[in-house]
Amino acid sequence: MKPLPHVYEVSLTGGPATYATVSAGSLPDLRTAPPLDFDGPGDAWSPEQLLVAAVETCFCFTLRAVAAASKVEFTSLQLSGQGKLERTGSVTHFTEITLKPVLTLPPGSDRHKAELALRKSAQVCFVSASLATPVRVEPEIHVSE
């Protein structure tokens, strides 16, 4: 890892209605729009989906690092996430994000050690740690036979 601080630059181009395009360096552009719930078209990534996706991807990459450091091998990770948006008083905000990782381990693996790696990954993921929204993890672990 390069020394901190890291700086990430992202640009957005948009007009007065519907779609906006997010760009970052040489990465493919990303078309965004409000979700159906906010009368958007429903055919482009929304800010709400991007937030949940950022938590999911950070969790995945953190798990890889934590598992390697903890000597926990896994053969696959399937991860679904859900963000709950609610109004509290006059503020609309995410009140929780739930991650449901399904981790598959090779035969003979220590399930408890894998569960500890999953829990630690949730605690040290810097995207989750940057949010005021609580992130719950509901793991499922399978050991291959």
C-alpha positions as CSV (number, residue, x, y, z in Angstrom):
1,M,0.0,0.0,0.0
2,K,1.2,3.5,-0.8
3,P,1.6,5.9,2.2
4,L,-1.4,7.9,3.3
5,P,-3.1,10.2,2.6
6,H,-4.7,8.9,-0.6
7,V,-6.7,11.3,-2.8
8,Y,-9.4,10.1,-5.2
9,E,-10.7,12.4,-7.8
10,V,-14.1,11.9,-9.5
11,S,-15.9,14.2,-11.9
12,L,-19.6,14.5,-12.8
13,T,-21.2,15.9,-15.9
14,G,-25.0,16.5,-15.9
15,G,-27.7,18.8,-16.9
16,P,-31.0,19.9,-15.4
17,A,-32.8,16.5,-15.8
18,T,-32.4,12.8,-15.3
19,Y,-28.9,11.4,-16.2
20,A,-25.4,12.4,-15.0
21,T,-22.1,10.8,-16.0
22,V,-19.4,10.1,-13.4
23,S,-15.8,9.9,-14.6
24,A,-12.6,9.0,-12.9
25,G,-9.3,9.0,-14.8
26,S,-9.1,6.2,-17.4
27,L,-12.0,4.2,-15.9
28,P,-15.1,3.6,-17.9
29,D,-17.7,6.3,-17.4
30,L,-20.7,5.5,-15.2
31,R,-24.2,6.6,-16.1
32,T,-26.2,7.6,-13.0
33,A,-29.8,8.8,-12.4
34,P,-32.2,8.9,-9.5
35,P,-33.8,5.6,-8.6
36,L,-37.4,4.7,-9.4
37,D,-38.3,5.5,-5.8
38,F,-37.4,9.2,-6.6
39,D,-39.1,9.2,-10.0
40,G,-36.0,8.3,-11.8
41,P,-35.8,6.0,-14.9
42,G,-34.6,3.0,-13.1
43,D,-32.0,2.1,-15.8
44,A,-28.9,3.6,-14.4
45,W,-26.9,3.4,-11.1
46,S,-28.4,5.6,-8.4
47,P,-26.4,7.3,-5.6
48,E,-28.2,5.0,-3.2
49,Q,-27.0,1.9,-5.0
50,L,-23.5,3.3,-5.4
51,L,-23.3,3.8,-1.6
52,V,-24.3,0.2,-0.9
53,A,-22.0,-1.0,-3.6
54,A,-19.1,1.0,-2.1
55,V,-19.7,-0.7,1.3
56,E,-19.9,-4.1,-0.4
57,T,-16.7,-3.7,-2.4
58,C,-14.8,-2.3,0.5
59,F,-15.9,-5.2,2.7
60,C,-14.9,-7.7,0.0
61,F,-11.4,-6.2,-0.5
62,T,-10.9,-5.9,3.3
63,L,-12.0,-9.5,3.8
64,R,-9.3,-10.6,1.3
65,A,-6.6,-8.8,3.3
66,V,-7.9,-9.9,6.7
67,A,-8.3,-13.5,5.5
68,A,-4.8,-13.6,4.1
69,A,-3.3,-12.1,7.3
70,S,-5.4,-14.5,9.4
71,K,-4.5,-17.6,7.3
72,V,-8.2,-18.1,6.4
73,E,-8.6,-19.6,3.0
74,F,-11.9,-19.3,1.1
75,T,-13.0,-20.5,-2.3
76,S,-15.8,-18.0,-3.0
77,L,-17.7,-15.1,-1.6
78,Q,-21.2,-14.2,-2.6
79,L,-22.3,-10.9,-1.1
80,S,-25.7,-9.1,-1.1
81,G,-26.3,-5.8,0.5
82,Q,-29.3,-3.7,1.4
83,G,-29.4,-0.1,2.4
84,K,-32.5,1.2,4.3
85,L,-33.4,4.8,3.5
86,E,-35.8,6.5,6.0
87,R,-36.9,9.9,7.1
88,T,-36.2,11.0,10.6
89,G,-37.7,14.3,11.4
90,S,-36.9,16.4,8.4
91,V,-33.8,14.5,7.3
92,T,-33.8,11.5,4.8
93,H,-30.9,9.3,5.4
94,F,-29.7,5.7,5.5
95,T,-30.6,4.2,8.9
96,E,-28.8,0.9,8.3
97,I,-26.9,-1.1,5.7
98,T,-27.0,-4.9,5.9
99,L,-24.4,-7.1,4.3
100,K,-25.1,-10.8,3.8
101,P,-21.9,-12.6,2.9
102,V,-22.0,-16.3,2.0
103,L,-18.5,-17.5,2.4
104,T,-17.4,-21.0,1.1
105,L,-14.4,-22.6,2.7
106,P,-12.3,-25.5,1.5
107,P,-12.7,-28.9,3.2
108,G,-11.4,-29.0,6.8
109,S,-11.5,-25.3,7.4
110,D,-12.1,-23.6,10.7
111,R,-15.6,-22.0,10.6
112,H,-15.0,-20.0,13.8
113,K,-11.8,-18.5,12.4
114,A,-13.6,-17.6,9.2
115,E,-16.4,-15.9,11.1
116,L,-13.9,-13.9,13.1
117,A,-12.3,-12.7,9.8
118,L,-15.8,-11.7,8.5
119,R,-16.5,-9.7,11.7
120,K,-13.1,-8.0,11.7
121,S,-13.5,-7.1,8.0
122,A,-16.8,-5.4,8.8
123,Q,-15.2,-3.4,11.6
124,V,-12.1,-2.3,9.7
125,C,-13.6,-1.5,6.3
126,F,-12.8,2.2,5.9
127,V,-15.8,3.0,3.8
128,S,-18.1,1.6,6.5
129,A,-16.0,3.3,9.2
130,S,-16.5,6.6,7.4
131,L,-20.3,6.5,7.6
132,A,-22.6,7.4,10.4
133,T,-24.9,4.6,9.3
134,P,-24.5,1.3,11.1
135,V,-23.5,-1.7,9.0
136,R,-24.7,-5.1,10.1
137,V,-23.2,-8.3,8.8
138,E,-25.3,-11.5,8.7
139,P,-22.8,-14.1,7.6
140,E,-23.4,-17.6,6.3
141,I,-20.4,-20.0,6.1
142,H,-20.2,-23.2,4.1
143,V,-17.4,-25.7,4.2
144,S,-16.9,-27.8,1.1
145,E,-16.8,-31.5,1.5
